[in-house]
Amino acid sequence: MEYPNIVFVVNKNYISYLMVALRSLGKYNNYSINIYLLYSNLTLKSLNKIKQISDDLNYNFKPIKINKDLFDGAKEMGHLKLEAYYRIIIPNLIKSKSVLYLDCDIFIKADIRELFKIDLTGYALAAVKDAIIYEPKERYKIKDKSTYFNTGVLLMNLDFWRNNYLSKIILDFSIVNHDLLIYADQCAINSIIDGDYIKLDRCYNFQTLHLTNNYDKNLNEIEKSKIIHFTGSYKPTHYLNKHPFTEIYLDELKFIPGYNIFILKNKISNFVSIIIELIKKYLIKKIKLIIKIFSIIDVMV
């Protein structure tokens, strides 16, 4: 019998988030699971911390070190670092039929065993539609932007990926069309899959931006969700975070070694970022005003 496979990708900045994800997974999923971890530059100490949590949960921990050179030409975008592209090559690394890929910035609050029972025959993956799309479909070269999905929770049919050489096709697309991508590999995967996937209920990937419209209704929905995804660069550990599950998340984070230092560093870093953004907006307004004044003077002259 093949155990369910769950894959995470992490760098040194997301280790604490990963440990919270694992702890939350273990609270509701008390059965044998293979936990694969893709990484490039983690210390042995960090790996041992993650392994300890996996061992405590009776999960099988399987770290895989990735050579970053495989992704030469791929473009980092804001908080989306090179590691974001690692999920593209999962089918080349794991010889199973399927895996569940999860971002580190998630919180699991239910049994997700039913996900592993979904029949993926004929499809590359199952996913949840993205909460919001800012760019027109032409930018990503997809037929229908309403099918654009979030890649933070992906049930992947690895046989389909291997048989159709999707890893190479998507990675090549990421490198050649990097100027078209806004959300790194997420846009590339969507461009190639182009809406041909199994649509999951958003309770399996309830994203922060789902709260943007009709907050009260969606607040009730988030209570019933199974996987909460803290999308974007604004995390529960950041300054003045208003997400309704922030306190629950921070309570779980308190069990992670180095909690106080991690929280302090994140809040200071985020506070500084907010100040810088405010200064930028102020300067842009001033520059626009000056340009307008000079244009008026030029017309008058």
C-alpha positions, 0 to 999 in steps of 0.5 A: 500500500502506498502512503499519501505523499505530501510535498513542501518546498522551503527556504530558511525564511519559511522554516517556522511557517512549515513547522506550523503547517506540519503541526496543524496537519498532524492534529487532524490527520493521524495516519501514515504520510510521506512528507517530502521536503524540497530545499537548497540551503538549509542547515542540518539543525533546521532539517533536524527540527523539521524531522523531529516534528515529522517523527513526533507525528509518525510521518515519514520525512524525506528531504530532497536537496535541489540544485538551484542551477536547474532553474537558471533563467527563472525570475524571482518576483518579490516574496516569490523566490527561486524555490517557488519553481521547485514544484515544477520538477516534483514529477522528476523527483518522486516516483509515485502516481500522485502527490499533494503539494502544499505551500508552507504558509497554510494552516490545516484545520480538518482531515484532508484524507478525501483529497487523496481519493480524487480520481485524476485520470486524464488531468494534470492536477486538481486545484482551487481557482485563485481568489483574484486575477489582476492581469488580462488573460492575454498576459498569461496566454490562457483562453479563459482567465476565470479558470486561473488557479492558485498553486498553493494547494495542488493535487498532482497526477505525476504520471500525467506530468511525466507522460506529457513532459510537463515539467520541461515544458512549464520550466522552459515557458517560465524562462522564455516568457519571464517578462509575462509572469507576475506570480512566477511559476503559478502563471507559467503552470496556468498558461500550460494547463490552460483551464484543463484541470479538476476544480476543487472547492475553495474550502481546500485553499481558502485564500486571504483575498477571499475575504476581500469581498463580502467579508461577513459571508466569507468570514463564516465560510472560512470557519468551515474551510479545511485549508487556510492559505495566507496568500501574498507577502502579508503573513500572520506574523506581520505588523497589524495583521487583521486576518481572522485566524491570526491569533489561532496561528500565532498560538500554534507558532508559540510551540516553534523554537525561536518563536519570540525572535521570529515574530520580532524580526517579522514585525520589524521587517514588515513595519519598515516595509510599510513605512517605505511604501508610504514614503514611496507613495508620498514621493510619487504624489509630489513628483506628479504634482511637480510635473503637473505644475511645470506642464501648466507653466509650459502651456502658459509660457 
